[in-house]
Amino acid sequence: MDIDTDTNAIGAEIESLINILDNFVLPDAFTSEEEIEIIETAYSLIKDLIGLEPMSYIQPYFHDYIILEVTELLIAQMAELNTYSVEEEITLCVEQAMKLFYRQDAPKRSFKKSFIRIKPNIPYLRDKLLYLQNVPQPEQRTTEWYNFRYRYLTASSIWKAFISESTKNQLIFDKCKPLNIEKYNHTSTDSPMHWGHKYEPISVQLYEDYYKTTVSDFGCIPHATIGYLAASPDGINTLETSPRYGRMLEIKNIVNREIDGIPKMEYWIQMQLQMEVCNLNECDFLETRFKEYVDEAEYLEDSLNINISKTQDGKQKGMMIQFMSYGQPVYEYAPLNADRQYLLAWEEEMMYKHEKDIWVKNIYWRLDEMSCVLVLRNKFWFKHAVPILDDIWQTIEYEKINGYEHRSPNKKIKLDKNVIVVKSDTKCCIDLFTIDTEMYNAEDIL
């Protein structure tokens, strides 16, 4: 919805919100007419503030920031008119004005849970998914596929354009330098990145089982009209009988970070780009944390009665097998909720299937924590993001020809511990820690 909204519609929304306000027990600081005026003023300030700072949407606590800023502005304006504190009442009015903004102008950054917002339009979404399924693209993780991705700014790394000058510089440098496919031939099975790859299929299994749906992979999809954009969504709901049909899925398998249900700015940007590329309006953001058992004995001991697919406290658990094939790790995943007899037969079947590969180990896992929240497509934010991306891409095209070496990351410089660092304009200080001046070099968000 455009920022310029119909005045009558807004007036009706405000009247509706005033009825909601009547249910709150607060001191009668304002009359109903004054409440309407405050909400109208707050709504105008919210639109102005977000219009001036559209990129503030990427911040995890965007909502709280806007509420605080607008509340403080209103309190400052009304300070001379009131001799008592009205902060609580004004904050409530600002919250209602924020709801109005979300209804009329742009959606919330994210919701607290995943839910069915509207019934899916099956024929409309079927045509969209058919288009996405038929987009020509190379087989995943082949040389052609890496070259294909190299031609685009992809959703997994494009967040760097919005975070800082340092990350923007890194994005430009990475897209200008020649593609090194060799680095993809070496896999560290201990890295957080590999952990995410390893557990992504299990996260999909859990999502499909919990929501009774089917998730399909669509590969790397170019944007239909913006020639330099592409995205590789983790999946899209493709079961037509599911109320989540046509909804995208983004998965993050967390190792140590706290799961709070609020998408980090890197992840939120990634989802926005994915929804724009695929021309879909909803995305479930799934965060999972898995723990691994020491061995099979510990796995079997932590069972709910005779049900070995659930922990003693009722959480999901399961099994996978790791093989090495041509120097690369390969995983096979047991179906969820399998009993002991089935797992033994399945394990034997997998050993036969991979008889030419090297068996590494059986991995027994349990789900430690899971969060799934709904994120909506934000066309307002993307409209303001496109000029930034256009500028980045023009810079990349120019510097590929005219030179990009000045963007090369500074080499790592480490000073010995317990070095006295002398600053000319300040007192001497003793640095008891190693100083690392290497440029920030975050991995692409997967």
Secondary structure as the mmCIF struct_conf table of DSSP 4:
data_model
#
loop_
_struct_conf.conf_type_id
_struct_conf.id
_struct_conf.beg_label_comp_id
_struct_conf.beg_label_asym_id
_struct_conf.beg_label_seq_id
_struct_conf.end_label_comp_id
_struct_conf.end_label_asym_id
_struct_conf.end_label_seq_id
BEND BEND1 ILE A 3 ASP A 4
HELX_RH_AL_P HELX_RH_AL_P1 THR A 7 LEU A 21
TURN_TY1_P TURN_TY1_P1 ASP A 22 ASN A 23
BEND BEND2 PHE A 24 PHE A 24
BEND BEND3 PHE A 30 PHE A 30
HELX_RH_AL_P HELX_RH_AL_P2 SER A 32 LEU A 52
HELX_RH_3T_P HELX_RH_3T_P1 PRO A 54 ILE A 58
BEND BEND4 GLN A 59 GLN A 59
TURN_TY1_P TURN_TY1_P2 PRO A 60 TYR A 61
HELX_RH_AL_P HELX_RH_AL_P3 PHE A 62 MET A 78
TURN_TY1_P TURN_TY1_P3 ALA A 79 LEU A 81
BEND BEND5 THR A 83 TYR A 84
HELX_RH_AL_P HELX_RH_AL_P4 GLU A 87 GLN A 104
TURN_TY1_P TURN_TY1_P4 ASP A 105 ASP A 105
BEND BEND6 ARG A 109 ARG A 109
BEND BEND7 LYS A 112 LYS A 113
BEND BEND8 ILE A 118 ILE A 118
HELX_RH_AL_P HELX_RH_AL_P5 ILE A 122 GLN A 133
TURN_TY1_P TURN_TY1_P5 ASN A 134 ASN A 134
BEND BEND9 VAL A 135 VAL A 135
HELX_LH_PP_P HELX_LH_PP_P1 PRO A 138 GLU A 139
TURN_TY1_P TURN_TY1_P6 GLN A 140 ARG A 141
BEND BEND10 THR A 142 THR A 142
HELX_RH_AL_P HELX_RH_AL_P6 THR A 143 TYR A 150
TURN_TY1_P TURN_TY1_P7 ARG A 151 ARG A 151
BEND BEND11 TYR A 152 TYR A 152
STRN STRN1 LEU A 153 THR A 154
TURN_TY1_P TURN_TY1_P8 ALA A 155 TRP A 159
HELX_RH_AL_P HELX_RH_AL_P7 LYS A 160 ILE A 163
HELX_RH_AL_P HELX_RH_AL_P8 GLU A 165 CYS A 176
BEND BEND12 LYS A 177 LYS A 177
HELX_LH_PP_P HELX_LH_PP_P2 PRO A 178 LEU A 179
HELX_RH_3T_P HELX_RH_3T_P2 ILE A 181 ASN A 185
TURN_TY1_P TURN_TY1_P9 THR A 189 ASP A 190
BEND BEND13 SER A 191 SER A 191
HELX_RH_AL_P HELX_RH_AL_P9 PRO A 192 TYR A 211
TURN_TY1_P TURN_TY1_P10 LYS A 212 LYS A 212
STRN STRN2 VAL A 215 SER A 216
STRN STRN3 ILE A 221 PRO A 222
BEND BEND14 ALA A 224 THR A 225
TURN_TY1_P TURN_TY1_P11 GLY A 227 TYR A 228
STRN STRN4 LEU A 229 ALA A 231
BEND BEND15 ASP A 234 ASP A 234
STRN STRN5 GLY A 235 ASN A 237
TURN_TY1_P TURN_TY1_P12 GLU A 240 THR A 241
BEND BEND16 SER A 242 SER A 242
TURN_TY1_P TURN_TY1_P13 PRO A 243 GLY A 246
STRN STRN6 MET A 248 ILE A 254
BEND BEND17 VAL A 255 ARG A 257
BEND BEND18 GLY A 261 GLY A 261
HELX_RH_AL_P HELX_RH_AL_P10 MET A 265 CYS A 278
TURN_TY1_P TURN_TY1_P14 ASN A 279 ASN A 279
STRN STRN7 GLU A 282 GLU A 292
BEND BEND19 VAL A 294 ASP A 295
HELX_RH_AL_P HELX_RH_AL_P11 GLU A 296 GLU A 301
BEND BEND20 ASP A 302 ASP A 302
STRN STRN8 LEU A 304 LEU A 304
TURN_TY1_P TURN_TY1_P15 ASN A 305 ILE A 306
STRN STRN9 ASN A 307 ASN A 307
TURN_TY1_P TURN_TY1_P16 ILE A 308 SER A 309
STRN STRN10 LYS A 310 LYS A 310
TURN_TY1_P TURN_TY1_P17 GLN A 312 ASP A 313
BEND BEND21 GLY A 314 GLY A 314
STRN STRN11 GLN A 316 GLN A 316
STRN STRN12 LYS A 317 SER A 325
TURN_TY1_P TURN_TY1_P18 TYR A 326 GLY A 327
STRN STRN13 GLN A 328 TYR A 333
HELX_LH_PP_P HELX_LH_PP_P3 ALA A 334 PRO A 335
TURN_TY1_P TURN_TY1_P19 LEU A 336 ASN A 337
HELX_RH_AL_P HELX_RH_AL_P12 ARG A 340 LYS A 353
TURN_TY1_P TURN_TY1_P20 HIS A 354 LYS A 356
BEND BEND22 ASP A 357 ASP A 357
STRN STRN14 ILE A 358 LEU A 376
HELX_RH_AL_P HELX_RH_AL_P13 LYS A 379 ASN A 402
HELX_RH_3T_P HELX_RH_3T_P3 GLU A 405 ARG A 407
HELX_LH_PP_P HELX_LH_PP_P4 SER A 408 LYS A 412
STRN STRN15 LYS A 414 LYS A 414
HELX_LH_PP_P HELX_LH_PP_P5 LEU A 415 ASP A 416
TURN_TY1_P TURN_TY1_P21 LYS A 417 ASN A 418
STRN STRN16 VAL A 419 VAL A 421
HELX_LH_PP_P HELX_LH_PP_P6 VAL A 422 VAL A 422
TURN_TY1_P TURN_TY1_P22 SER A 424 ASP A 425
BEND BEND23 THR A 426 THR A 426
STRN STRN17 CYS A 429 ASP A 431
BEND BEND24 PHE A 433 PHE A 433
STRN STRN18 ASP A 436 ASP A 436
HELX_LH_PP_P HELX_LH_PP_P7 GLU A 438 TYR A 440
HELX_LH_PP_P HELX_LH_PP_P8 ALA A 442 ILE A 445
#
